[in-house]
Amino acid sequence: MAVDHECFDDQKEMAVADIVVQCPRTGTPVPTGLKSEWVFLRSLPRVAIPLRCPACGQTHRWHPQEAWIAAPVQPHTPNLVTGA
């Protein structure tokens, strides 16, 4: 069985983005711990998912329809001039 390496190469280049929800106490967007690379937001079951909130320290329950995908984090490419 042949493996399509092009498919894997395309996945490596995808930007990773956090799936976030809003803290009901502070209004702060907080990451759920899930990444858009790992799951499709629409594929999550429509059930309450517990989250230990980094903004207020409480445990909240969120539903996938309340979440959104944050701006993707671009992989760091070293600057050839500065090396940073």
C-alpha positions as CSV (number, residue, x, y, z in Angstrom):
1,M,0.0,0.0,0.0
2,A,1.5,3.3,-1.1
3,V,1.6,6.3,1.3
4,D,0.8,9.7,-0.2
5,H,3.6,11.8,1.3
6,E,2.3,15.0,-0.3
7,C,-0.7,14.8,2.0
8,F,1.6,14.7,5.1
9,D,3.7,17.6,3.8
10,D,0.6,19.8,3.4
11,Q,-0.4,19.0,7.0
12,K,3.0,20.0,8.3
13,E,2.6,23.5,6.8
14,M,-0.8,24.2,8.2
15,A,-0.9,26.9,10.9
16,V,-2.0,25.8,14.3
17,A,-4.7,27.9,16.0
18,D,-6.3,27.6,19.4
19,I,-10.0,26.9,19.9
20,V,-11.1,29.5,22.4
21,V,-14.2,30.4,24.4
22,Q,-15.1,33.5,26.5
23,C,-14.8,33.3,30.3
24,P,-18.3,34.1,31.6
25,R,-16.8,35.8,34.6
26,T,-14.2,38.1,33.1
27,G,-15.1,38.2,29.5
28,T,-11.6,37.2,28.5
29,P,-11.0,34.8,25.6
30,V,-9.4,31.7,27.0
31,P,-7.9,28.7,25.1
32,T,-9.8,25.4,25.5
33,G,-6.6,23.3,25.1
34,L,-7.8,22.1,21.7
35,K,-6.1,23.1,18.5
36,S,-7.7,23.5,15.1
37,E,-5.1,21.1,13.8
38,W,-6.3,18.3,16.1
39,V,-10.1,18.7,15.7
40,F,-12.6,20.3,13.5
41,L,-14.8,22.5,15.7
42,R,-18.0,21.3,14.0
43,S,-17.0,17.7,14.6
44,L,-17.2,18.1,18.4
45,P,-20.3,16.7,20.1
46,R,-22.9,19.2,21.1
47,V,-22.4,18.6,24.8
48,A,-21.0,20.7,27.6
49,I,-17.2,20.3,27.9
50,P,-15.5,21.2,31.3
51,L,-12.7,23.7,31.2
52,R,-10.5,24.9,34.1
53,C,-10.4,28.6,33.2
54,P,-6.9,30.3,33.3
55,A,-8.5,33.7,33.5
56,C,-10.5,33.2,36.7
57,G,-9.5,29.8,38.1
58,Q,-13.0,28.4,38.1
59,T,-14.3,25.4,36.1
60,H,-16.7,26.4,33.3
61,R,-18.7,24.2,30.9
62,W,-18.6,25.3,27.3
63,H,-20.4,24.1,24.2
64,P,-18.7,23.9,20.8
65,Q,-21.2,26.4,19.3
66,E,-19.9,29.0,21.8
67,A,-16.3,28.6,20.7
68,W,-14.3,30.1,17.9
69,I,-10.9,29.7,16.3
70,A,-8.2,32.2,17.3
71,A,-5.8,33.7,14.8
72,P,-3.3,30.9,13.9
73,V,0.1,30.9,15.3
74,Q,2.6,31.0,12.5
75,P,5.7,28.8,12.8
76,H,8.7,30.8,13.7
77,T,11.1,31.2,10.8
78,P,14.5,32.5,11.8
79,N,15.5,35.9,10.4
80,L,18.5,35.3,8.1
81,V,19.9,38.7,8.9
82,T,19.6,38.8,12.7
83,G,19.4,35.0,13.3
84,A,16.4,35.6,15.7
